[in-house]
Amino acid sequence: MAAQVVTGNINIGANFAQVDSTGLVQPITAAANAALNVALSNATGATQAIDTLYGAQLTLTGAATHINLHAAVDILGNSVVFARVRFWWVYVVTLTAGYIVNVYTRSGTNPVTWLPTATSSALWAPPGGVVMGIDPYSTTTNGYVVGSGANDFTLDPGANTVVCNVIIAGNSGA
């Protein structure tokens, strides 16, 4: 692997409010808030650490695209080998109704254990939507582990042409 330094921050927040006033003298507001903030430093094989990065805008044209996480290329063209994924994100840029991107692993070709293995039960991102996974703390054989026999990350738009942004950050050592 080249001498790149990879760091990152995962900051996700959701803030919702519901106002009820029917039959009340004074309206009331109820809130539902959640936040996740994790800093990932440059290190290999430790919790909250990353040293590998895949990032691309992909145009998927009516066929599945397979990313081999054990032999990928980072955003600057360096070869990277994931042993663990800490964060993955698939954002569908295409806003056409019904144009989704299925995310799964192939059952017969180096499947990872942390993704579904068939399109009928795949995770999917809708138009303008996101599907993602976060695993900042696992170690050894737990979590989003990758290996020479477990490395397939598949993106499938069905029969459609869909543009999506993909980010995968992780470790070169589990």
N, C-alpha and C positions, 0 to 999 in steps of 0.2 A: 504494500500500500504506500502511496505517496505520503509526503510529510505534511498533509493537510491537518488543520486543527478544526474540529467540529464542536460547536456548542449550540444550545438552543433553549428556548423558553416555551412552555405550553401554558397559555393563559386563556381559559375558557370561562365565560360568565353568562349567567342567565338571570334576568330580573323581570318578574311579572307582577302585576297588581290586578286585583279584582275589586271593584267598587260596587257595593250594594246600597241601594237607597229605598227600595220599595217597602212601604209600611214602616219605615224608620223615621224618627224625628231628625236624627242626624245621620248622614251617610257614613258607612264604615268602609275602610280599605283593609284588605288582607293581602299579604305579600308572599310570594314564593321566589326565593333567591337561592342561587347555587354558584359556587366558584371553584375552579381548580387552577392552581398555580404551581408549576413544577419547573425548576431550573435544571438543565442537563449540562454537565460539565464535560470537558474533553478528557476521557479516560477509557480504558478497555476493561470490560468485564465487571465493572463495579455498578452498584445501584446508582441511579440518577446520573448515568454516564453514557456518552455516545462518542463514537469516532468514525462512523460511517454514515453517509447521506446519499439518498437517491432523490432527485427532484426533477420533474418534467411535466410539460404540458403535452398531452398525447391526444392525437386525433384518431379515435377508434372508428374504423370503417367497416361495420357490419360483420366483424369477426373478433374472436377473443384475442387479446394480447397477453402474453405470459412474461412475467418478470422473474428471472432466476435470481433470487436474493443471495445465492451463494457464488454468483459470478455476474455482478452488476457493474454498471459504470456510473460514477457520481456526476454531479452537475458540471464539473470541469473536465470530464473525460478520463478520470483516474479509475482504475479497476478497484472495486471494493467487494469484500466478501463479508456478508452478514453472518454472525453466529447468534445474534439476538436482535429483535426489533423492539425498540422502546416506544415508537410512535409511528402510526401510519394514518394517512389522510387521503381520501379521494373526494374531490369536489367537482361536481358536474357543472361546467360552464355553459353548456348548451341549454337553452330555456324552452325548448319545444316540448309540449305536453306529451307524456308517454315515453320520452327518450331517457331511459334509465341506464345506469351502468351497474351490472352485477359484479360482485366481488366474491371470489371463491378460490379454492385450490383444486387441482385435478386429482382425482382419486388414484389414477394409475401412473401418474408422473410426478414423483417426488412431492407428495402432499405435505403441507405443514399441518400440525395438529390443531391450530388455533383459528382456522377458517373452515366454513362449511365446504363440503366436497362436491356438491351438485348445484346446477343452476336453479333447480326447483326450490331449493332451500337456501339459496345464496343471500348474502347481505346485499343491499342495493342502495344506490344513491339516486334520488329523483332529480329532475331538472332544477338547477340552482341549489341543490342540496348536498349534504356531506354525509359520508359514512367514515368512521375512524375507529382506531383502537389505541389505547394508551397503556403502557406497562413499564412504569418508571422504576419499580423496586425489586422485581423478581431476580433470582440468581439460579445458578446451576441448571437443572433440567426443568425448572418451572417457567411458566410464562411463554412469551412469543419466541420460542427457540427456532433456529434455522440451522440446517446442516447440509451436507452433500446429498443426502437422500430425503431432505425435507426443506424444499426451497421455492416451491411454485406459488406465485401470487398472480392470480388471473383477474383481468378486467374484461368484461364482456358486454358490449352494447346491444346484443341481439342483432337484428337486421338493420339497425340504424347507424348513422354516422354521428358520433357524439364526441365533443371536446371535453376533456377533464384534466384537472391539475392533480398530480400525485406527489406526495412527499412521504418518504420512508426514512426514518432515522433510527440508528441502532449501534450495536457493538460488533467489532470484529472478533471478540472473545466473549463466550457465554459467561 
